[in-house]
Amino acid sequence: MPNMSLKKNEMPSQAPHVRNKNFQEVALGYTEEQAIDEAKRCLGCKNKPCVAGCPVNIVIPDFIQHMAQGDFEGAYQVIAQSSALPAVCGRVCPQESQCEQRCVRGIKGEPVAIGRLERFAADWHNAHGSEAPQKAAPNGHRVAIVGSGPSGLTCAGDLARLGYAVTIFEALHTPGGVLVYGIPEFRLPKAIVQKEIDGLKAMGVKIETNMVIGRTLSVDELLEQGFEAVFIGSGAGLPRFMNIPGENLKGVYSANEFLTRVNLMKAYLPDSDTPIQHAKRVAVVGGGNVAMDAARCAQRLGAETVYIVYRRSEKELPARAEEVEHAKEEGIIFKLLNNPTRILGDETGAVCGMECLEMTLGEPDASGRRRPVEKEGSEFVLDVDCVIMAIGTSPNPLIKSTTRGLETQKWGGILVEEDTGLTSRPHVYAGGDAVTGAATVILAMGAGKTAAKAIHDNLSQKER
C-alpha cells in the first residue's frame, strides 16, 4: 500500500543539549521500517521530475522502488551507477533545492525524503556488503587527477570503471579534500569518506598524497610524464577577508584554517597536538554552510556564547535550512542585519571585541538579493575573544601561475567549456570549486562526471 502521508518520516537525531557538546553525528539515520515507510511515499512518476534536479542524474524512482520492497542492496546498486559518493551525498547534498524541490509530493505536502533514503541505502550497503568493487580491464590510457575532493574522486571513479589507469595527486597528507578538512565530523563522519576512498582504491585508483601540483610537479610535467589528460579539481581553498582593521589580531581565523585544524587535524580530541583557541565568546562572520559549521564547532570546543554575524536577514541566509535549524536548536545566537567594521584588540594583541553596524535592506543588487545599507549611528561592540571569517573562498592561483596557456576568470576560477570541462589548454580539464568558486559537493561531483565523459570521448576517438 502506498503511504499518502503529507509529511516525511522524521529523522532521528541526538538531542540538541547533548550533541552541542560532542562531535558525534547529529542525525542518526532511519530504521529499516522508517526507510520502507518513507519509500512508499514515492509515486513513481513516469516523467521522473526529481531526476532532472539531480546534478549526477541518479534514477531516483528506481532506487526508491527497491527501498519500498526492502531490497536495500538493490537500491544502493542503482545509486552507485551514477554516484561515486552516495553515503556522502545522502548527508551533505542540498536535496531540498535540487531533487526534492522537483518532487510531486511536495505540491500538497512535504517531498519524499530522497536524501535520507540515499543515506540509508549507502549505510546499509557499507554495513552489509562484502564484495569489493571490481577492477575494470585496462584500456591502456593514463589520466591524472589534481585534488581528491568530490569532483576529483567522481572523475577518478567514472574513469576507473572504464579501464583507465588513474592517479590522484593530493596536496594534503590525507585524501578527501573538503570532505575531510571542511565538513565537521558531526555532519560527515570521516570513516564514511575513507570507506568511499577505499572503494576507489579497490577499483585500481592510485592516490599520491603530499603532492602540491604547481610546486612538487606542474600540470605541464604531468602531461610530459605520459598522462594523456589531466583533470584539475583543486577546489577553492584561498580564504577571503573583509580587509577591516584588526584582522591580524590573535584570535582571528579564516574558517578554512579553523575547520582544517578541527576536522583534518582533530583539534577537538583531548590528545591532539594541533593548537587551537578554546575561546569563550566567538563571532562567526558569514551566513553560509561554512559559517554554520564553524559556529557549531566552536561551541563544541567549549565556547559559552557563539554568534553568527550576517549583514542580511534570515530570508537571505545562503546556508541550508536544516543547518540553520540545527544551529538554532544548539543555542547559536544569530545577529542578523549586522556587519563588522573593526576588530578590537587588547594590550597583548588578542581579540577583545568586534565593532559592528546595524543594517537595513535596500534595493536588490546584482545577485538579486536586497543590498544591505548601513544604519547611521548604530555602532555597537560585540564582546568576543575570537572571530572566524566565513565569507567565502576562491581558487588558489598556484596552478594558474604554473600552467602554460591556462585561462582563468578575473576572480581566479578556471575557464572551461560548460559541456565538457575542457580548459583553454589542450588535454587539461577542470571542474568543481576550482571553476565555480565555493559551491556544493554534488555540483562538484556533476562537474567531475562531465569531465570524465569528455575525457573518455576524446581518448576513445584517438583509437579510431
C-alpha positions as CSV (number, residue, x, y, z in Angstrom):
1,M,0.0,0.0,0.0
2,P,1.4,3.5,-0.9
3,N,2.0,5.9,2.0
4,M,0.0,9.0,1.3
5,S,1.1,10.9,4.4
6,L,1.8,14.6,3.7
7,K,4.8,14.6,6.0
8,K,8.2,12.9,5.8
9,N,9.3,10.4,8.4
10,E,11.2,12.4,10.9
11,M,15.0,11.8,11.0
12,P,16.1,10.5,14.4
13,S,18.8,12.7,15.9
14,Q,20.8,13.5,19.1
15,A,19.1,15.9,21.4
16,P,20.4,19.5,20.9
17,H,21.6,19.9,24.5
18,V,23.6,16.6,24.2
19,R,25.0,17.0,20.7
20,N,26.3,20.5,21.1
21,K,28.9,19.1,23.5
22,N,30.2,16.3,21.3
23,F,31.4,15.6,17.7
24,Q,29.4,12.5,17.1
25,E,27.0,12.5,14.1
26,V,23.9,14.6,14.8
27,A,21.4,12.7,12.5
28,L,21.2,9.1,13.4
29,G,19.5,7.7,10.2
30,Y,16.3,5.9,9.5
31,T,15.5,2.4,10.8
32,E,14.6,-0.2,8.2
33,E,10.9,0.3,9.0
34,Q,11.2,4.1,8.6
35,A,13.1,3.7,5.3
36,I,10.5,1.4,3.8
37,D,7.6,3.6,5.0
38,E,9.2,6.7,3.6
39,A,10.0,5.0,0.2
40,K,6.3,4.1,-0.1
41,R,5.5,7.8,-0.3
42,C,7.1,7.9,-3.8
43,L,4.5,7.9,-6.6
44,G,6.9,6.5,-9.2
45,C,6.2,9.3,-11.6
46,K,6.6,8.3,-15.2
47,N,8.4,11.6,-16.2
48,K,10.7,11.4,-13.1
49,P,11.0,15.2,-12.4
50,C,13.3,14.5,-9.4
51,V,16.0,13.1,-11.7
52,A,16.2,16.4,-13.6
53,G,17.0,18.0,-10.3
54,C,20.0,15.7,-9.5
55,P,23.4,17.0,-10.8
56,V,24.6,13.4,-11.3
57,N,21.3,12.1,-12.7
58,I,20.6,9.3,-10.2
59,V,17.4,7.4,-11.4
60,I,15.7,8.2,-8.1
61,P,12.3,6.5,-8.5
62,D,14.1,3.2,-9.4
63,F,16.2,3.2,-6.3
64,I,13.3,4.2,-4.1
65,Q,11.2,1.4,-5.6
66,H,13.8,-1.1,-4.4
67,M,13.7,0.5,-1.0
68,A,10.0,0.2,-0.8
69,Q,10.3,-3.5,-1.4
70,G,13.0,-3.9,1.3
71,D,15.7,-4.5,-1.3
72,F,18.3,-2.2,0.2
73,E,21.3,-3.6,-1.7
74,G,19.4,-3.2,-5.0
75,A,18.7,0.4,-4.1
76,Y,22.3,1.0,-3.5
77,Q,23.4,-0.5,-6.8
78,V,21.0,1.8,-8.7
79,I,22.5,4.8,-6.9
80,A,26.1,3.6,-7.4
81,Q,25.6,3.5,-11.2
82,S,25.5,7.4,-11.1
83,S,27.2,8.4,-7.9
84,A,30.7,7.7,-6.6
85,L,29.9,9.0,-3.1
86,P,26.3,8.0,-2.1
87,A,26.9,7.9,1.7
88,V,28.5,11.4,1.5
89,C,25.7,12.9,-0.7
90,G,23.0,11.4,1.5
91,R,24.4,13.6,4.3
92,V,25.6,16.8,2.8
93,C,23.8,17.3,-0.5
94,P,21.2,20.1,-0.5
95,Q,18.3,17.9,-1.7
96,E,15.7,20.5,-0.7
97,S,16.9,22.8,-3.5
98,Q,17.5,20.1,-6.1
99,C,15.8,16.7,-6.4
100,E,13.3,17.1,-3.6
101,Q,12.3,20.5,-4.9
102,R,11.0,18.8,-8.0
103,C,9.2,16.0,-6.2
104,V,5.4,15.9,-7.0
105,R,4.6,15.0,-3.4
106,G,5.9,18.5,-2.4
107,I,3.0,20.2,-4.1
108,K,0.5,19.4,-1.4
109,G,2.8,18.4,1.4
110,E,6.4,17.5,2.0
111,P,8.5,15.9,-0.7
112,V,9.8,12.4,-0.4
113,A,12.9,12.4,1.8
114,I,15.2,11.4,-1.1
115,G,18.4,12.3,0.7
116,R,17.6,10.4,3.9
117,L,16.8,7.3,1.7
118,E,20.0,7.6,-0.2
119,R,21.9,7.8,3.1
120,F,20.1,4.7,4.4
121,A,20.9,2.7,1.3
122,A,24.5,3.6,1.3
123,D,24.9,2.9,5.0
124,W,23.1,-0.4,4.7
125,H,25.5,-1.4,1.9
126,N,28.6,-0.3,3.9
127,A,27.4,-2.4,6.9
128,H,26.3,-5.5,5.0
129,G,28.1,-5.5,1.6
130,S,31.1,-7.8,1.4
131,E,32.2,-7.7,-2.2
132,A,34.9,-5.2,-3.1
133,P,34.4,-3.2,-6.3
134,Q,35.8,-5.0,-9.3
135,K,38.7,-3.6,-11.4
136,A,37.8,-3.0,-15.0
137,A,40.0,-4.4,-17.8
138,P,42.8,-1.9,-18.5
139,N,42.3,0.1,-21.7
140,G,45.9,1.4,-21.9
141,H,45.2,5.1,-21.2
142,R,46.5,7.1,-18.2
143,V,44.8,10.1,-16.6
144,A,46.0,12.4,-13.8
145,I,43.6,14.0,-11.3
146,V,44.6,17.0,-9.3
147,G,42.8,17.1,-6.0
148,S,40.9,14.4,-4.1
149,G,37.8,16.3,-3.3
150,P,34.3,15.4,-4.6
151,S,35.0,16.4,-8.2
152,G,38.3,14.6,-8.4
153,L,37.0,11.5,-6.7
154,T,34.0,11.3,-9.0
155,C,36.1,11.9,-12.2
156,A,38.5,9.2,-11.0
157,G,35.8,6.7,-10.2
158,D,34.0,7.1,-13.6
159,L,37.3,6.7,-15.5
160,A,38.4,3.7,-13.4
161,R,35.2,1.9,-14.3
162,L,36.1,2.4,-17.9
163,G,39.5,0.8,-17.5
164,Y,41.7,4.0,-17.2
165,A,44.8,4.0,-15.1
166,V,44.0,6.9,-12.8
167,T,46.4,8.6,-10.4
168,I,45.1,11.3,-8.0
169,F,47.6,13.9,-6.7
170,E,46.5,15.3,-3.4
171,A,48.3,18.3,-1.7
172,L,47.4,17.3,1.8
173,H,48.5,14.2,3.7
174,T,45.0,12.7,3.7
175,P,42.8,12.3,0.7
176,G,39.2,13.6,0.6
177,G,39.6,17.4,0.1
178,V,36.8,19.5,1.6
179,L,35.1,16.3,2.7
180,V,37.8,15.8,5.3
181,Y,39.1,19.3,6.0
182,G,36.0,21.3,5.7
183,I,32.9,19.4,6.8
184,P,32.8,18.5,10.5
185,E,32.6,15.0,11.9
186,F,29.2,15.6,13.4
187,R,27.8,16.2,9.8
188,L,30.0,13.7,7.9
189,P,32.0,11.1,9.8
190,K,35.4,10.7,8.3
191,A,35.2,6.9,8.4
192,I,32.5,7.2,5.8
193,V,34.7,9.3,3.5
194,Q,37.5,6.8,3.9
195,K,35.2,3.9,3.0
196,E,34.3,5.7,-0.3
197,I,38.0,6.3,-1.0
198,D,38.9,2.7,-0.2
199,G,36.3,1.6,-2.8
200,L,38.1,3.7,-5.4
201,K,41.4,2.2,-4.5
202,A,39.9,-1.3,-4.9
203,M,39.0,-0.3,-8.4
204,G,42.6,0.5,-9.1
205,V,42.8,4.3,-8.5
206,K,46.2,5.3,-7.2
207,I,46.4,8.2,-4.7
208,E,49.6,10.1,-4.1
209,T,49.4,12.5,-1.1
210,N,51.7,15.4,-0.2
211,M,51.8,16.3,-3.9
212,V,51.3,20.1,-4.4
213,I,50.7,20.4,-8.1
214,G,52.4,23.6,-9.1
215,R,55.2,23.0,-6.7
216,T,56.1,19.3,-6.5
217,L,55.1,18.8,-10.1
218,S,53.4,21.0,-12.6
219,V,50.4,20.2,-14.9
220,D,52.8,20.5,-17.8
221,E,55.1,17.9,-16.2
222,L,52.2,15.5,-15.7
223,L,51.5,15.6,-19.4
224,E,55.2,15.2,-20.2
225,Q,55.3,12.1,-18.0
226,G,52.8,10.4,-20.2
227,F,49.4,11.2,-18.7
228,E,47.1,11.7,-21.7
229,A,44.7,14.0,-19.9
230,V,44.7,16.0,-16.6
231,F,41.6,16.9,-14.6
232,I,42.0,19.8,-12.2
233,G,39.7,19.5,-9.2
234,S,41.8,21.5,-6.7
235,G,38.9,23.3,-5.1
236,A,38.7,26.8,-3.7
237,G,40.9,26.9,-0.6
238,L,42.1,30.5,-0.6
239,P,40.2,32.3,2.2
240,R,38.7,35.8,1.8
241,F,38.8,38.5,4.5
242,M,36.9,41.8,4.9
243,N,40.0,44.0,5.0
244,I,38.8,45.7,8.1
245,P,41.1,46.9,11.0
246,G,42.1,44.2,13.4
247,E,42.0,41.2,11.1
248,N,45.7,40.4,12.0
249,L,45.0,40.2,15.8
250,K,45.5,36.9,17.7
251,G,42.2,35.0,17.8
252,V,41.1,35.9,14.2
253,Y,40.8,32.8,11.9
254,S,39.7,32.2,8.4
255,A,37.0,29.5,8.5
256,N,39.3,27.3,6.3
257,E,42.1,27.4,8.9
258,F,39.7,26.9,11.8
259,L,37.9,24.0,10.2
260,T,41.0,22.3,8.9
261,R,42.5,22.4,12.4
262,V,39.3,20.9,13.9
263,N,38.4,18.4,11.2
264,L,41.6,17.2,9.5
265,M,44.0,17.8,12.4
266,K,41.4,16.5,15.0
267,A,42.0,19.5,17.3
268,Y,38.8,18.6,19.2
269,L,40.4,15.4,20.6
270,P,42.0,15.7,24.0
271,D,45.3,14.2,22.9
272,S,45.6,16.3,19.7
273,D,48.9,18.1,19.0
274,T,47.1,20.7,16.9
275,P,46.9,24.1,18.6
276,I,43.5,25.9,18.5
277,Q,42.0,28.6,20.7
278,H,39.3,27.3,23.0
279,A,37.5,30.7,23.1
280,K,34.7,31.7,25.4
281,R,32.9,34.2,23.2
282,V,33.1,33.6,19.4
283,A,31.8,35.6,16.5
284,V,31.5,33.9,13.1
285,V,31.1,36.3,10.2
286,G,29.0,35.0,7.3
287,G,25.8,33.1,6.7
288,G,26.6,30.0,4.6
289,N,27.1,26.4,5.5
290,V,30.7,27.0,6.3
291,A,29.7,29.7,8.8
292,M,27.3,27.2,10.4
293,D,30.0,24.5,10.6
294,A,32.5,26.9,12.2
295,A,30.0,28.2,14.8
296,R,28.8,24.7,15.8
297,C,32.5,23.5,16.0
298,A,33.4,26.5,18.2
299,Q,30.6,25.7,20.6
300,R,31.6,22.0,20.8
301,L,35.1,23.2,21.7
302,G,33.7,24.8,24.8
303,A,32.6,28.3,23.8
304,E,29.9,29.7,26.1
305,T,28.5,32.1,23.6
306,V,28.7,31.8,19.8
307,Y,27.3,34.4,17.4
308,I,26.6,34.2,13.7
309,V,27.0,37.8,12.4
310,Y,25.4,38.3,9.0
311,R,24.6,41.5,7.2
312,R,21.3,40.4,5.6
313,S,18.1,38.9,7.1
314,E,17.3,35.3,7.8
315,K,15.5,35.1,4.4
316,E,18.8,35.7,2.6
317,L,20.9,33.3,4.6
318,P,22.6,31.0,2.0
319,A,23.1,28.1,4.4
320,R,20.8,25.1,4.2
321,A,17.6,25.5,6.2
322,E,18.5,22.2,8.1
323,E,21.9,23.6,9.1
324,V,20.3,26.9,10.3
325,E,17.7,25.0,12.3
326,H,20.3,22.7,13.9
327,A,22.4,25.7,14.8
328,K,19.5,27.5,16.5
329,E,18.5,24.3,18.3
330,E,22.0,24.1,19.7
331,G,22.0,27.6,21.0
332,I,23.9,29.6,18.4
333,I,22.8,33.2,18.5
334,F,22.0,34.9,15.2
335,K,23.0,38.6,14.9
336,L,21.3,39.3,11.6
337,L,21.3,42.6,9.8
338,N,24.7,43.4,11.4
339,N,28.1,44.0,9.7
340,P,31.5,44.1,11.3
341,T,33.5,47.3,10.8
342,R,36.5,46.7,13.1
343,I,38.0,44.0,15.4
344,L,39.3,45.3,18.7
345,G,42.4,44.1,20.4
346,D,43.8,44.3,24.0
347,E,47.3,45.3,25.1
348,T,48.6,41.8,24.3
349,G,47.3,41.9,20.7
350,A,44.5,39.5,21.3
351,V,40.9,40.0,20.2
352,C,38.7,41.6,22.9
353,G,35.7,42.7,20.9
354,M,34.2,43.4,17.4
355,E,32.6,46.7,16.4
356,C,29.5,46.3,14.2
357,L,26.9,48.4,12.5
358,E,23.2,47.6,12.2
359,M,22.0,47.3,8.6
360,T,18.7,47.6,6.7
361,L,17.9,46.1,3.3
362,G,17.7,48.4,0.3
363,E,17.1,47.6,-3.4
364,P,18.3,44.3,-4.9
365,D,21.9,44.1,-6.1
366,A,23.4,42.1,-9.0
367,S,22.8,38.8,-7.1
368,G,19.1,39.5,-6.8
369,R,19.3,39.9,-3.1
370,R,18.4,43.2,-1.4
371,R,21.5,45.2,-0.7
372,P,22.5,45.9,2.9
373,V,22.5,49.5,3.8
374,E,24.2,50.9,7.0
375,K,22.0,52.5,9.7
376,E,23.7,55.7,10.7
377,G,24.7,56.0,14.3
378,S,24.0,52.3,15.0
379,E,27.5,51.3,16.1
380,F,27.9,48.8,18.9
381,V,30.6,46.4,20.2
382,L,30.1,42.7,20.5
383,D,32.0,41.2,23.4
384,V,34.1,38.4,21.8
385,D,37.6,36.9,22.2
386,C,37.6,35.1,18.8
387,V,36.5,36.0,15.3
388,I,36.1,33.5,12.5
389,M,35.8,34.9,8.9
390,A,33.5,32.7,6.8
391,I,32.7,35.0,3.9
392,G,33.8,32.8,1.1
393,T,36.9,31.4,-0.7
394,S,38.5,31.5,-4.1
395,P,40.8,29.1,-6.1
396,N,44.5,29.2,-5.2
397,P,46.4,30.9,-8.1
398,L,49.2,28.4,-7.9
399,I,48.1,26.1,-10.7
400,K,47.2,29.1,-13.0
401,S,50.6,30.6,-12.4
402,T,52.5,27.4,-13.2
403,T,50.5,26.1,-16.2
404,R,51.1,27.4,-19.6
405,G,48.1,28.7,-21.5
406,L,45.5,28.2,-18.7
407,E,43.0,30.9,-18.8
408,T,41.1,32.0,-15.7
409,Q,38.4,34.5,-14.8
410,K,39.3,37.7,-13.0
411,W,38.5,36.3,-9.6
412,G,40.5,33.2,-10.2
413,G,38.1,30.5,-11.4
414,I,39.4,28.4,-14.3
415,L,37.6,29.0,-17.6
416,V,36.1,25.8,-19.1
417,E,33.7,24.6,-21.8
418,E,30.4,24.1,-20.0
419,D,29.6,20.8,-21.7
420,T,33.0,19.2,-21.4
421,G,35.0,20.9,-18.7
422,L,37.8,21.4,-21.2
423,T,40.1,24.3,-20.3
424,S,42.0,26.6,-22.7
425,R,44.9,24.2,-22.5
426,P,44.5,21.0,-24.7
427,H,44.0,17.8,-22.8
428,V,43.5,19.7,-19.5
429,Y,40.0,19.7,-17.9
430,A,38.7,21.2,-14.7
431,G,35.6,21.2,-12.5
432,G,34.2,21.9,-9.1
433,D,35.1,24.8,-6.9
434,A,38.3,25.4,-8.9
435,V,36.0,26.6,-11.7
436,T,32.9,27.9,-9.9
437,G,34.3,29.1,-6.6
438,A,32.9,27.6,-3.4
439,A,29.7,25.6,-4.2
440,T,28.1,22.3,-3.2
441,V,29.6,18.8,-3.1
442,I,27.0,17.4,-5.6
443,L,27.7,20.2,-8.1
444,A,31.4,19.4,-7.9
445,M,30.6,15.7,-8.5
446,G,28.5,16.6,-11.5
447,A,31.4,18.5,-13.0
448,G,33.7,15.5,-12.4
449,K,31.2,13.3,-14.2
450,T,31.0,15.7,-17.1
451,A,34.8,15.9,-17.5
452,A,35.2,12.1,-17.2
453,K,32.8,11.6,-20.1
454,A,34.6,14.2,-22.2
455,I,38.0,12.7,-21.5
456,H,36.7,9.2,-22.4
457,D,35.1,10.5,-25.6
458,N,38.3,12.3,-26.6
459,L,40.7,9.4,-25.9
460,S,38.3,6.9,-27.4
461,Q,38.3,8.8,-30.7
462,K,42.2,8.7,-30.8
463,E,41.9,4.9,-31.1
464,R,39.6,5.0,-34.2
